[in-house]
């Protein structure tokens, strides 16, 4: 199914994808207007990881969900992370192991704050420059 309309948004997504730098996009808005659909359709060939939180999930359940999604993408046996710090290190290792010079897209769907503890760590991870690490940028 194709995205109809959203010309301005698609131009911005194309600009981010063409950038030589690591980029971060926060997409937010009312429920049920097609945010997730737009991202999935536009970046479907560039996805290297996608995560949606577990509704009312405990930390352990969120980390198990993360682990399952990363294991499915990387096809590498990894230990279950005990913290978000370990989880993001595993994600960084996965991104650094990918071949090619194409842009790597990570989708993080934080439905209604289901991943709030991870969101805080993710923000620190970005600010610390983890996404600009040479192994990740490719």
VENRA-V575216 format. One record per run of one state. SS is the DSSP state (2 for helix, 1 for strand, 0 for the rest). FROM is the first residue (numbers start at 1). LEN is the number of residues. If there is no record, write none. Layout:
BEGIN
ss->SS from->FROM len->LEN
ss->SS from->FROM len->LEN
END
This chain:
BEGIN
ss->0 from->1 len->6
ss->2 from->7 len->12
ss->0 from->19 len->16
ss->2 from->35 len->9
ss->0 from->44 len->3
ss->1 from->47 len->6
ss->0 from->53 len->6
ss->2 from->59 len->16
ss->0 from->75 len->9
ss->2 from->84 len->14
ss->0 from->98 len->7
ss->1 from->105 len->5
ss->0 from->110 len->1
ss->2 from->111 len->3
ss->0 from->114 len->2
ss->2 from->116 len->12
ss->0 from->128 len->2
ss->2 from->130 len->3
ss->0 from->133 len->1
ss->2 from->134 len->4
ss->0 from->138 len->1
END
